[in-house]
Amino acid sequence: MTSSVPGTSATAVGMTKPSQLPATLFIIVLFVMVCLPLWHLNYKGNVIRIPLVTNSTLPKSRPFVLSMQSSTCNTVTEGQLEKTKSIDYVVKAEPFLTNSTLSNLWNSSHDDYLMLESRIKVPAKVLRKTMETLHNPWSNRVLAKAKCQECIVVGAGACLRGARLGKIIDSFPIVIRMNMAPIEGYETIVGSKTDIRVVYPESAPADTESYLGAGIVVVVPYKSDDILWAAKLVDSSINEVFHFWRSSPLSLPIRPENVLIINPEITESLYNISRVPGSGNKNSRATTGFVAIQMALNLCKSVSVVGFCYDDNPHSYVYYYGTAKTKLQMYIGPHSRSLEPELRAALFHSNFVKLL
């Protein structure tokens, strides 16, 4: 017979009752899961220590969302220039004039006027009228997606004569043209698509055909009247007498909210670059084409250019259309014949633009 000791059961001393096993195992597993990793992380040996990934610990220069890269698109200048850096042939700035940019420019200028390039003053009354007509450019679907799109800026140079680039040009998501450069009759050469046409009042085409497909007109503000003219295109009730050297249309076949103005910071910067002391370029201003390229660099993901070519031969054609020859000074205008071509050449040989 087996005798039992008083106060004990038949279970051997030191053994756990079956009913206590689950609780014991749970404690052991919990120890392994919690304590061992903590010991490992605090180990001072050759263990790679990975910090906790949070939005605040991510590099500021690379837009990550935790471990997944953001799909946010950048303009050319955002992607290749430092935050506030510009170089001689690339100006970094907001591409269009908005109430915000105008207010900042006005506040940094004078109370009763804004100074434009060539030291031209824009009176306060013009600025107030302009602020009443400015729209948010980013509400336009073409501009809203431009940071993710390839743009092409189509010049009007005579080197396009005989070219058959129409289909290639039209294949770009955003096509930018300037001034009076025609499309009708030249579709094989320069294509038929226009998303943005960059003009100043005297260079704006009066015919409807030039604006077919052009959802946006952007005005280059060389003069005070240029800004007021853009305001009148938006608000026809503005009754002003303009002092242009050539008759300009007072209305365009464009929706009023799609009439925009180039940020004067761009033209001002280009003016300051062009008038190098002692260069003879005191009154030079950037060409519309060069301004349009700068706008595109601050608007699009990538920028291609075509048709920017000039020949000093006096008997050479100036444009891909018409019969204008280089010998006529009126086709040169108040532009630098030496410095801007050098700046363009530097730009075209950089990685900021692509030559078609």
C-alpha positions, 0 to 999 in steps of 0.5 A: 500500500501506498501511504500518504503524508498528511497535507499532501496529495498523490501528486509528486512534490514540486510538480505543477497541477495540470490546471496550472500549465496554461497560465505558466506557459503563457508567462514563459511565452510572454517573457520570450516575446517581450524581454528577449527583443528588448535585450537584443536592441540594447545589446552594444555589439555589432548589431545594426540599430534601425531607428523608428521611422516617422515623418519627422525622421525622414530626410527633408530632401526626399519626399517619402511617406514612411517606407513608400516614395511619394508620387508628387511631381516636381517642376524642372527648377524644383527638381534641379535647383536648391530652394532659393537658388537661381543661375544665370540662365535659369530663373526660379520663381512662381510662373504666374502673377497671383494676388499673393505674388502681386501683394508681395511684390507691391509690399517690397516696392513702393506704396503708390506704384510697382517698379517693372523692368526697364524702371517702368512704374505701374501705378497703384490704380492699375495694380488694384484693377489687376488684383480684381481680375486675377484668377487662381491659375491652378484651377485650370486643369492643364496647369494643375497637371503640368508638374507631372507633364512634359512640355515643349516650347515651340519657337518660330525660327527659320530653321523650322522651314522644311522640317516635318515635326508636326506630329512629334510636337503634337505628341507632347502633353503641353504645347507652348507657342509664342506671339503671332507664330501661325499654325494654319497652313504649317501643321506639317512643320509645327503641328496643330496643337496649342495649350498655352500661347505667350504674348504681349499686347503688340504681338497678340494675333488678332485672328481667331485661328491662332487661338484654336485649341489654345486654352490659355493665354499668358501675357508678358508684362513688359509695360504698365499698359501690358498689365492693364491690357490683360485685366481688360481681357478678363473684365471688358468693362475696364475703359482705358486708352492704351499706348501701344506702338501697334494696334492690339486686340481688345478681346480674345477668343479665350475664357476670361479665367484663362488669361494669365500674367507672367510673374514679373519676377521672371522678366525682371530677373532676365532684364537684370541679367541682360543689361550687363554694365558696359555691354551696350545692352542697357535697354535690352529685354528678354525675348518672349521665347526666352521668357516662355522657356523660363515659365515652362521650367517653373511649370512643367516636369520636363521641358523640350525646345524647338525652333530657337535659331537665329542667323546673323546673315542679313539675307536669312529668313527670321521665321519659319513663316513669311518673308522677313529677313534679318537685315531689317532691324525691326525684327530684332527689337530691343533684345540683346543680340549677343548676351541672350544668345549666349545665355540660351546656348548655355541653357540648351547645353545644360540638363535643364532642357531637351533639344528636339 
